[in-house]
């Protein structure tokens, strides 16, 4: 069976990554707003971190002029989105903030999850244990089964969690010593007696 050039090349390069990929959504949004000048659009993405050439950006925009379908970027991976959600909002770049805003707009579940994550982070860093009850109620109002499981576990030990989110004391130092002792025990298992283990625990 004869194969034409188009058949040979179709699918060969579609999965290759490009330095322009993460900026295509931004370019598409500016294009739909009426900015269709390739040079001006290139100047807009350079401050956002784009390190590719003007020619590459111009070629991408040329496809938009000749194709009725928008040239879109690959969707971000779950790991990338999780990183955006878990990081402090002020540490995200302008482009990352735009991507996360777009995702939250199109996915109510992720939007709710992001709000709950930010609220819990505020409770942890600012010692706002009095907000825990409101946070648990807000979590239960959304269809997020995994968070419901977490909320149920927290609720079973509510008093201790509130104390941990409110008081300045914690068991971090004790847990550190416990982990150190467990490590020494694993290192010396079936290798030495109790006397040497005791000396290492006291001296190391």
N, C-alpha and C positions, 0 to 999 in steps of 0.2 A: 504494500500500500504506500502510495506516494505521500510525503509529508511536506507541506509548504513552509516557507520561512516563518510565517506568523505562528504556526503551530509549534515550531522548534523553540521559539523565543518566549511564547506565552508561559508564564509561571516560573521563568528562570530567575528573574530578578525581583519578583514581588515581595519576597520575604527578607530582602536585604535591608539592614538598618541604615538610616541616614542621619546626619547631624541636624537635619531640618525637621525630623519627625515630631519632636515635642513642641515645635512652634507652628505646626500646620493648623491646629485648631485656632490659635491666636490669629494667624493670617486670615483664616476663613471668616472669623468674626469681624475683623477690620474690613475685609472685602465686602461683606454683606452690609456693613455700615456705609459703604460708598467710597472707601479709599482703595482705588485700583491701580495706583502708581507703584510700580515695582520698586523703584529706588526709595520712595518714602516708606514703604512697608519694610524694606531691608533695614533702613535706618531705625525703625521702631523696634526690631527684634535684636539688634546688636547690643543695646544696653541691657537686654534681658538675658544675655549670655550666649547668643548665637555666635559661633566662631567660624562658620562656613563662609563661602564666597558669595558675592552678589549674584554671580551667574547661576549658582545653584538655586537661590531663592527666585530669581527671575524665571528660570525654567519651570519651577513648580507653579508659579503664578500664570505662566503661559498656558499650562494645562487647564487652569481654571477658565481661561478665556475661550478655549476651544472645546471644553467638555461641559455638558449640562450638569454633571455630577460633581459635588464638592470634593476637593482633595483633602482627606482627613488623616489625622495621625492615628497610630496604633493606640488602642486603649492601654492605659497604664496597668502594670501588673498588680495583683492583690498586695504583694509585699510593699510596693511603692506607695499605694494608697494608704496602707496601714501606717507607713512612716509619716505621711502627711498628717494623718489624724492624730497620731501620738505625739508629734513634736509640738513645741510651743508655737502658736500661730505667728508670733513676731519673728521667728527664725526662718520661716518659709520665704522663698524668693517670690517676687511678684508673679512670675509665671506659675510657680507651684500653687500659689493662692488662687490664681485664675482656674487652674485645672481642678483643684479641690472644690471650688465654688460651682463649677460646671457639673461635677459628679454629684454633689449634694443636691443640686437643683433637679437632676434627673433620677435620683434614687432617694426616696423618702426614708428608707431604712438606714442608709448610711448617714443621712442628715441627722436623724435622731441619735444614732450611735455617736456621731461626732460631738453633739451637744452634751450627751451623758459623759463622755470621756473628758471633755473640758471641764465640766462641773465637778467631776470626781477629782481631777487634778487640782482644781482650786481648793477643794476641801483638804487635800493632803498637804499642799504647800502653805496654805494660810491657816491651818488648824481650825477649820470650821465644822467641827463635829456636830454642832447643833443643826446643820443642814442635812444630815444623813437621812432623816425620816422623809423629808421632802424629796430627796434624790431617789429613794427607794420607790416612793409613790409615782414619781415621774417615769421611772424605768418600767414599772408594771403597766403603764398606760400605752406603751408601744409594743408592737408585735415583734419582739426580739427575744426568742426563746433562750439563747445563750446568756443574755443579761438577766433573764428571769431566774435562771439557775444560780447565777452569782448573787442576785438579790436575796434569794431564799437562804443561801449560806450565810450571808452577812446578817440577815435578820435573826438567825438562830443565835448569834453571838453579838447582838446589837450593842449591849452595854460596854463590852470590851472594845468593840470597834469604835464607838463614840469616844471612849477614853483615849484610844490610840490616836484619834484624829484631833483631840483637844489638848491633852496634857503634853508637857515638854519632855517627859521621860519616855524611854523605850528600852527594849531588850536587845537592841542591836549589838552592843558590846558582848553581852552574854552569848548571843547566837554566834558571834565571831569566834569566841573561845571554844564553844562546843564544836564548831566545824573544824577548828585547828586540831583539837584532840582526836576527832574522828579520822582526820587525815593521817595523823601520826599512828594511830592504831592500825589503819589499813596498810601503811608503809611497813610496819613491823610484824604484821600477822605471820605467824609460823617462822619468824626469823630471830626473835630474841625473847627474853623472859620479862617478867613484870618489873624487875628492878631497873632495867635499862629503859623500859617504857616510862616508868615513873620519873626518871631523871630527864628524859626528853620533854615530858609534859611540863616539868617545873622549869627547865632551862631554856627551851626553844621559844 
